[in-house]
Amino acid sequence: MNLKTEANLLKISIFSTIVLAIIGIIFGLLASSSTIIFDSIYGLIDAVMTTLALIVAKLIINSTSKDFVNSRLEKHFTMGFWHLEPIVLGVNGILLISAATYAFINAIDSFLLGGREILFGYAIIITLISIVIELSLGFYIKKANKTINSEFLTLDSISWLISASMSFGYLIAFGFGYFAMNTNLQWITPYIDPTILIIVTILVIPMPLKTVKKALADILLVTPSELKSHVDKVAQNIVNKYGFNSFRAYVARVGRGRQIELYFIVPKSWPPKKLEEWDLLRDEIEKELGKEDPDLWLTIVFTTDFEWAE
């Protein structure tokens, strides 16, 4: 993973979100539109979570460097910071779902109360500005993330596209309302905004669910079946090659980190081996599992006592 690329994209996203949110709040007040104001506050929440994502990304990279061993943080986080990634992703996804759910409930309430009169001109201007910025950033980050493969950027691009889809809904509502003014359809205009918002939120609420599900699986240390199968295959090959009695493998994925514990049961009849020989065997196993991966936390134990592997 290229941290500089990920960090730069997240910084661009944060800056753009804050600027767009400030402009949105101003235009929302001018238009007297609670929808635009809410959308801007939603953006600020997203900016805060993106900032946390950037901090966590830096911590994870720094924790895998040699300099981290002697740092002050290492004394308090000896296991690294991988566990923070799914927490941030989960909270971010839940906040996105919660914000959209709140917008849905708010739209229902507004509809039942007779809608809301707004100044459509100001609303259309800020909506067009929002669509251009949101679509541009959403697709740009998504394209860049094909080579970076960052969960943070995946969620961030989804967030921008969610915002763009909501803005399209607003544009339809505000545009129709603008042209319906001073016509026989003017009585509909107070209901346009809440109706479109209801439709948009129904569509966007499920979008972060996959990310939240994966984050919860990482937090709960659910064993990834694909990774477990790979580890079992490598360990079984080692058992067959060197004649161990058996092995036990414990696997978990925590964010981008992979935590693997392997216990090989050594026959008691084996003659003693030098520590260097065991280390060479560890190196062989590590190479098979991904030696160059800085996000791999690997523990390999050789024992004649089966209870140590349980």
C-alpha distance (Angstrom), angle and dihedral (degrees) to the residues before:
residue distance angle dihedral
M1 . . .
N2 3.80 . .
L3 3.79 104.8 .
K4 3.79 94.4 -170.6
T5 3.77 91.6 56.3
E6 3.79 92.6 45.2
A7 3.79 92.2 45.0
N8 3.80 93.5 48.5
L9 3.79 92.6 49.6
L10 3.78 91.6 49.1
K11 3.81 91.2 48.7
I12 3.80 90.9 51.2
S13 3.79 89.1 48.9
I14 3.80 93.0 49.7
F15 3.80 94.2 47.6
S16 3.80 92.9 46.6
T17 3.79 92.1 47.9
I18 3.79 93.8 51.4
V19 3.81 93.6 46.8
L20 3.80 92.5 46.5
A21 3.80 91.6 46.5
I22 3.80 93.0 52.1
I23 3.80 91.8 48.2
G24 3.79 89.4 45.8
I25 3.79 94.0 53.0
I26 3.81 90.6 50.5
F27 3.80 93.3 49.5
G28 3.80 90.6 41.5
L29 3.78 90.5 57.7
L30 3.81 91.3 45.8
A31 3.80 91.2 50.0
S32 3.81 93.3 40.7
S33 3.81 87.2 -130.1
S34 3.78 117.5 152.1
T35 3.80 88.6 -171.0
I36 3.80 93.3 61.1
I37 3.80 92.0 44.0
F38 3.79 90.5 50.3
D39 3.79 91.6 47.6
S40 3.80 90.0 53.0
I41 3.80 93.3 49.1
Y42 3.81 87.6 48.5
G43 3.79 87.3 55.6
L44 3.78 92.4 52.1
I45 3.80 90.2 52.8
D46 3.78 89.0 51.8
A47 3.81 90.4 50.2
V48 3.80 90.9 54.6
M49 3.80 91.7 50.9
T50 3.79 91.7 46.4
T51 3.80 88.6 53.0
L52 3.80 89.3 53.8
A53 3.79 89.0 49.0
L54 3.79 90.2 54.6
I55 3.80 92.3 49.6
V56 3.80 91.8 49.4
A57 3.81 91.9 47.8
K58 3.81 90.1 54.6
L59 3.79 92.6 46.5
I60 3.80 92.0 51.1
I61 3.79 93.4 50.5
N62 3.80 93.0 44.7
S63 3.80 91.6 48.9
T64 3.81 90.8 59.8
S65 3.81 93.7 53.1
K66 3.79 125.1 93.3
D67 3.80 91.7 -119.8
F68 3.80 90.6 63.2
V69 3.80 92.3 68.1
N70 3.78 91.3 69.6
S71 3.80 96.4 38.8
R72 3.80 126.7 108.2
L73 3.81 92.6 -117.0
E74 3.81 91.6 57.5
K75 3.80 89.8 67.4
H76 3.80 90.5 60.3
F77 3.83 100.4 32.7
T78 3.78 105.2 38.3
M79 3.82 90.6 155.0
G80 3.80 93.3 56.1
F81 3.80 129.4 -122.1
W82 3.80 103.0 -76.9
H83 3.80 90.2 112.4
L84 3.82 90.7 64.4
E85 3.80 93.7 62.5
P86 3.82 98.2 67.9
I87 3.80 89.9 41.8
V88 3.80 92.1 56.0
L89 3.80 92.2 42.4
G90 3.78 91.7 48.9
V91 3.79 94.6 47.6
N92 3.80 90.9 45.5
G93 3.78 92.7 50.9
I94 3.79 92.7 45.5
L95 3.81 90.8 50.1
L96 3.81 90.7 51.3
I97 3.79 90.8 50.4
S98 3.80 91.6 44.7
A99 3.80 92.6 49.4
A100 3.79 91.9 50.4
T101 3.81 90.7 46.0
Y102 3.79 90.5 50.9
A103 3.80 89.9 50.1
F104 3.80 89.3 51.5
I105 3.81 92.9 51.5
N106 3.80 91.3 44.2
A107 3.80 90.8 51.4
I108 3.81 91.6 50.9
D109 3.79 90.3 49.9
S110 3.80 92.2 48.3
F111 3.79 91.6 49.4
L112 3.80 93.0 51.3
L113 3.80 90.9 49.6
G114 3.79 93.2 56.2
G115 3.79 100.7 -89.4
R116 3.80 127.5 -95.0
E117 3.79 133.3 -80.4
I118 3.80 112.8 -132.1
L119 3.81 138.9 171.2
F120 3.79 100.9 -103.5
G121 3.81 96.4 -165.2
Y122 3.80 95.2 65.1
A123 3.79 90.2 40.3
I124 3.81 93.0 54.7
I125 3.81 93.1 49.0
I126 3.81 95.6 53.4
T127 3.79 91.3 41.6
L128 3.81 92.2 55.8
I129 3.80 90.8 47.7
S130 3.80 90.1 49.5
I131 3.80 94.4 49.6
V132 3.80 93.4 52.5
I133 3.81 93.7 48.6
E134 3.81 96.2 41.2
L135 3.79 97.0 47.8
S136 3.79 92.5 44.2
L137 3.79 93.6 51.8
G138 3.80 94.9 39.1
F139 3.80 95.3 55.5
Y140 3.81 93.9 36.3
I141 3.81 92.9 54.5
K142 3.80 91.8 42.7
K143 3.80 91.2 52.9
A144 3.80 93.7 45.9
N145 3.81 91.1 48.4
K146 3.81 92.1 61.7
T147 3.80 88.0 81.8
I148 3.82 97.7 31.5
N149 3.83 96.5 46.2
S150 3.80 94.9 -160.0
E151 3.80 121.5 165.4
F152 3.78 88.9 -150.4
L153 3.79 92.3 56.4
T154 3.79 91.0 44.4
L155 3.78 91.2 56.9
D156 3.79 91.5 41.4
S157 3.80 92.8 53.9
I158 3.81 89.8 47.2
S159 3.79 88.8 51.3
W160 3.81 92.1 53.6
L161 3.80 91.9 47.7
I162 3.80 90.6 48.2
S163 3.79 88.7 52.6
A164 3.80 90.8 48.3
S165 3.80 92.1 51.0
M166 3.78 89.9 50.5
S167 3.81 90.3 48.8
F168 3.80 90.3 52.1
G169 3.77 88.0 54.7
Y170 3.77 90.4 50.2
L171 3.81 91.3 49.1
I172 3.79 91.7 53.3
A173 3.78 90.8 48.8
F174 3.78 96.2 45.1
G175 3.80 93.7 42.2
F176 3.77 93.1 52.0
G177 3.78 90.8 44.9
Y178 3.80 91.7 50.7
F179 3.80 93.3 54.0
A180 3.81 93.1 40.3
M181 3.80 92.7 59.4
N182 3.81 114.5 112.6
T183 3.79 91.6 12.1
N184 3.78 135.0 101.3
L185 3.81 87.3 -91.1
Q186 3.79 95.1 59.8
W187 3.79 91.3 104.4
I188 3.81 87.8 66.8
T189 3.81 95.9 56.1
P190 3.83 97.4 85.5
Y191 3.82 89.2 56.1
I192 3.81 98.0 47.0
D193 3.78 97.5 80.4
P194 3.83 98.1 50.1
T195 3.81 92.7 42.2
I196 3.81 94.7 54.6
L197 3.79 91.3 42.3
I198 3.80 90.5 54.7
I199 3.81 90.8 53.5
V200 3.81 93.9 46.3
T201 3.79 95.3 48.9
I202 3.80 92.1 49.4
L203 3.80 87.7 56.6
V204 3.80 98.3 44.6
I205 3.81 102.0 41.3
P206 3.85 94.2 79.0
M207 3.83 94.9 47.3
P208 3.85 99.6 87.4
L209 3.82 93.3 40.3
K210 3.82 93.8 96.9
T211 3.80 91.8 53.8
V212 3.80 92.0 46.9
K213 3.81 90.8 49.1
K214 3.81 91.9 51.6
A215 3.81 91.7 45.8
L216 3.80 91.8 51.7
A217 3.81 90.0 48.9
D218 3.80 89.8 53.8
I219 3.80 93.1 46.1
L220 3.81 90.7 50.3
L221 3.83 90.2 46.1
V222 3.78 93.2 -123.1
T223 3.80 107.4 -177.3
P224 3.83 111.1 -113.5
S225 3.81 105.9 -129.2
E226 3.81 94.9 -147.2
L227 3.80 93.8 51.0
K228 3.81 91.7 44.0
S229 3.81 90.9 52.1
H230 3.80 91.2 51.1
V231 3.81 92.9 49.0
D232 3.81 91.8 46.9
K233 3.79 90.8 50.8
V234 3.80 93.2 50.8
A235 3.81 92.7 45.2
Q236 3.81 93.3 47.3
N237 3.80 90.6 51.7
I238 3.81 89.2 53.2
V239 3.81 90.7 48.9
N240 3.80 91.4 51.0
K241 3.79 93.6 43.9
Y242 3.81 98.4 49.6
G243 3.80 101.9 25.5
F244 3.80 102.3 -113.7
N245 3.80 116.2 167.0
S246 3.80 94.1 -123.4
F247 3.78 143.6 -53.0
R248 3.77 142.0 -126.2
A249 3.80 122.8 -145.3
Y250 3.80 127.7 -163.7
V251 3.78 115.5 -170.7
A252 3.79 135.5 -179.6
R253 3.78 136.8 164.7
V254 3.79 117.1 -143.7
G255 3.78 110.2 -178.0
R256 3.78 107.3 -58.7
G257 3.79 90.5 -19.2
R258 3.80 125.1 98.1
Q259 3.79 118.0 -153.7
I260 3.80 115.7 -163.4
E261 3.80 129.4 176.1
L262 3.81 117.5 -173.2
Y263 3.79 125.1 -172.5
F264 3.80 119.1 -171.0
I265 3.80 118.1 -163.0
V266 3.81 107.9 -137.7
P267 3.84 119.6 -154.5
K268 3.80 110.4 -109.7
S269 3.78 89.7 -134.6
W270 3.80 92.7 65.5
P271 3.80 116.5 112.6
P272 3.81 117.3 -117.1
K273 3.81 117.4 -81.2
K274 3.77 129.7 -155.2
L275 3.80 116.9 -106.2
E276 3.79 88.2 -118.3
E277 3.81 89.4 61.4
W278 3.80 92.0 52.9
D279 3.80 89.5 48.0
L280 3.80 91.1 52.9
L281 3.79 88.9 52.8
R282 3.80 90.1 49.9
D283 3.79 89.3 51.8
E284 3.79 90.1 53.0
I285 3.80 92.2 51.2
E286 3.80 92.1 45.0
K287 3.79 90.7 52.4
E288 3.79 90.8 53.7
L289 3.81 91.7 50.0
G290 3.80 97.1 46.7
K291 3.78 114.0 -74.1
E292 3.80 94.2 -176.1
D293 3.80 93.8 55.0
P294 3.84 108.7 106.5
D295 3.81 89.8 -164.4
L296 3.81 93.8 61.3
W297 3.81 116.8 106.7
L298 3.79 104.6 -168.2
T299 3.79 129.1 -179.1
I300 3.82 119.9 -178.6
V301 3.79 121.4 -173.6
F302 3.81 129.7 -176.6
T303 3.80 115.6 -160.5
T304 3.79 141.0 154.8
D305 3.80 91.5 -149.4
F306 3.80 111.4 85.4
E307 3.81 91.5 -159.1
W308 3.80 90.6 68.3
A309 3.79 88.1 63.2
E310 3.79 95.0 52.1
